[in-house]
Amino acid sequence: MIKIGIPRALFYFRYGEFWQHFFRNLGYEIVVSPSTNKQILEQGLKYVSSEICLPVKIICGHIEVLKNQVDAIFLPRFVELNHGLYTCPKMIGIVDIAQIQVGNACEILSPKIKDNFMLAHFQTGLKLTGNPIKVIKALNRAIPYLSHHKKLSNSEDHKQRILLLSHFYNLWDDFIGKDIINSFQSCGFDIATKEDLPDKVLKSDKGFAKNIRWVYERELYNAFQYYSDKVAGICNIISFGCGPDSLIGEIMSKQANEYKTPFLQLIIDEHTSKTGINTRIEAFSEIINRNYQSKPYLTK
């Protein structure tokens, strides 16, 4: 049986369940790389420059783990989503890095996703099976898994709530997000994320959001606007070297200051330490607690 590898990184954290069910319904064996660890990251560092953002370094490590275990690695080239909104150039180019990285070890299945998400997957399934009916059935069975989003909010009324503002591929990768989540929870906060919000909010083009042409940065900004007066504080996780994150993060930081909402930017890379994260979050929690005295309505 043909083995198809799926890296447990980047887009996996939004589409991974869908991909696994799609390919299994087509009759293929799926191999998902293990959770990110230090060894996987170190493998990825060998294939990209130090200026590249952490998520790309991580996915290169996952590709290295998979390339000698599978016949093909599924790595779509996400270009355009939601009618004219784009992913960043590094995400578009990761396919080219992967093709150089794997050489002849395996094939890279890299359909171009340019606005029509389902068409790209249909074409991939058709290429593999040559059977359009089988592909359509596999897609229909997998579609329910597109709506599976992880959530952290525990709806405990007595807890102060903070917005943990991050791309899904950072927050839900345990190597990046776990220590940050644990640190906030240990400080007694309930956590809201943009995954708690419906697509109509995240994709809105109202106000300044219409000027943002990066699809995932628009999601961040819209979540920021929605929660800015509903939470006790906001923590924005930024990957070092990410231009779009840095630009939108600076805009949100200035607006949070105008709203008088405590705002913390955590810039992460492969050198970020758990101790450093905990120290900054503990200091931020003190700021929130002082500010909270004048905003008692921020409990849910």
N, C-alpha and C positions, 0 to 999 in steps of 0.2 A: 504493500500500500504506500502511495506517495505521502511523504511527510511535509507539512507546511509549517514553518516556524513563524511565530508572532512575538516580536520583542515586547517585553513588559515595560514599556516606556512610552513617553509622549502620547500619541493619540490612542494608545491602548486603554488609557484611563477614562476615555469617553466611549470608545467604540469596540473595546476588546471583547465584551460578551457577545455583541452582534457578530463580530468576525468569527469567533469560535463556533457559534451555532451555524452560521452560514456555510463554512467549509465542512463542518461535520455533516451537515445535511446534504452536501454534495458528495459525501463518501470519502473524505480525506482524513488522515490522521493529523491532529494538531499538536504541536509542541510549543508551549509557552515558556519563555525563558524565566528563570527564578526571579524572586524579588531582588531589587537592586541592593548591592552590598559594596564594600570598599574595593574588593577584588574586581568586580564588574566595572566600577568606575575607573580603576587604574588601567584596565584593558582599553577602555574608550579613550583615555587621555593620549594613547599612543597614535591615534589616527586623526586628531584635530589640533589646531593651534590653541594656545592658552587664551586667546581672545574670544573663542567660541563659548556660548552660554552653556551652563551646566546641564540642562536637559539634553542637548545634542551630544555632549560628551558621554552622558549616561547611555543614550540609545546606541551609540557606537560600541559600547561595552557589551550590550545585550546582543547586538549583531555578531560580535566576535564569539560569544558563547554559543550561538545557534548555528553558525555557518557550516560546521562540520558534523552537525547532528541531523540536518534536514535536507530535503531535495530543493526546497525553495523557501525564501523568506518573503512574507507579505508586508510590503512597505509602500503604501499609497503615497503619491505625490500630491499633497494638499496644496492647491493653488488659490482657488477662489470659492468662497461659500457665501450663501445668502445674498445673491445678486450684487456683485461688485465689491464684496468685502474680502480681503486677502489675508493669507497667513504671512509670516515674516519670511524674508529671503532665505534664512538659514533652514527653515522647515522645508521650503521648496527644494533647496539644494541637498538635503540629507540623503536623497535617493542616489545622487551622483557620488557622494562620499561612500555610501554603502556598496555601490557597484565596484568601486576601486578596492574597497576593503576586502570583499569576499573573493574577488578574482574568479577563478573557475571552481571554487569550492561548492557553490550552489547557485541557483537562479534567484534573481530579485524580481518578484511580481510587483510592479509599480504602476498601477493604473493612475492616470491623471484625473484628479477630482477638480473639475472646474464648474462649479455651481450645481451640476447634477450628480448628487452623491450616489443615488441608486443606479444610474446608468453606468457609472464607472465599475460598480461591483457586478452588474449584469454582464458587462463585457469581459470582465475577468473570469467569471464563472463559465461563460460561453467559450472562452479560449481554453479553459481546462477540460471541459466536458464535451463541448460541441452539441449540447442538448439544451435548447432554450427553455423547454417546459420544466426540466429538472432544475434549472437555475432559478426560474421564477418561483417555483415551489420552495426552494431553499431560502430565497430572499423573504418570502412571505412568512415562513416559520421563524426567521431570525429577527424580523422587524420589531416585535415586541420588546426585544432586548436593547433597542436603541434608547428607550426611556428609562433605563436603569441608572440612576444617579445616586451616588453615596451621599449621605447627609450626617451631620454631627449634632444638630440641635436636639436637646433632650427635653425642651419645653418645661423646665422647672422654674416656676414663677419667682422663686426667691433668689435666683441667681442673676447677677449682672450679665449683660450680653455684649459680646464684641463681634465685629465683623472681621473674619479672617479672609482677606481679599487676595486671591491667588489664582493663577491658571491651574486647571485640573491636573495637568501633567507635572506640576510641582507639588501641589497639596496632597494628592493621593498616592504619590510615590513615597513609600515609607522612609526611604533613605533621606529624602528632603523634608517631608512634611511631618513625620511622626513626632520628632522631638519638639517641634513648634506647637503642635496640637496638644501634646502632653503637658508642655510647660504652661500653656494658658489654662488648661483644665485643672492643673494642680494649684493654680492661683485662684480657682473658684469661679471661673467664667463659664457661661454657656456660650457656644460658638455658632454663629451664623456664617454661611458661605453663599456664594452666588448660585450654587447648585440648588439652594432652597427656593429659588425664584423661577417662575415660568418663562418660557422662551419669549413671550410677547414683551416682557420687561427687559430681558437681556439683549434682545435684538432691536429695541426701540431706536428710532432715528430722530427723536425729539431733542431740541436744544443743541448743546454742543456735541452731543453724540453723533449727529449727522456728519460732522467733520472728521470723524475717526474712521479710517478706511481699513484698519486691521481688525479682523473679525473678533479675535479674542480680547483685544484691548477695549473694543466697544462693550463687550460683556462686562469687563471689569469696571468701566466707568459707569455704566448703567446701574450695576449693583451698588456701587459707591453712592450714587445719587439717591437710590431707593432707600438705603439704610442710614444715610448720613444723620438723620434726626431720630432714628429708632434704636440706636445702639449707644453704649457707653464709651466706645472707642473703636478705632479701625486700625488693623495691622495689615500692611501691604507687603507681600513677599515679592521681591524683584530678583531675577537672575542677573548676576554681574555680566556685563557685556551685552545686555538686551536693550537695543535702542528704543523700540516701541514701549517697553515697560518703563524705561527711565523717563521718557517724555510724558506719558500719561500719568505716571506716578507723581511727577513734579506738579502737574496740573491739579491732581486730586489733593496733594499735600497743601497747596495754597488755598484751595476751596475749603478744605477741612478746617484750616486756620480761621477762615472767614465765618464758618459755622460754629467755631469754638468746640469742635469735636476732636478729642485727643487722637493723634495720628502717628503711627510708627511705621517706618520703612525698614524692613529687614532685607539686606542685600546678601544673597547667598552665592557661594561657589564651592569648589571642591575643598577649600581650606576652612570653611565655616565650622566652628566647633560647637558642641552641645553646651559647653560651659558659657561661651559667649552669648549664645541664643538665650539661655536661661537668665543671664544677668540683665540683658536688655529688656526682656519681657517682664521680669520682676520690677525693674525700674518703671516701666510703662504702666504696670498695674498700680503702682503707687500714684502716678499722675491721674489715672482713671479714678481711683478711690477719692482723691482730693476734689476732682472736678465733679464727681458724682453727687456730692452733697448738695449741689445747686440744681441737679437735674433728676429728681426722684422719679419722674415719669418714665425713665428709661428701663425700668423693670417691665417685663412682659405682662 
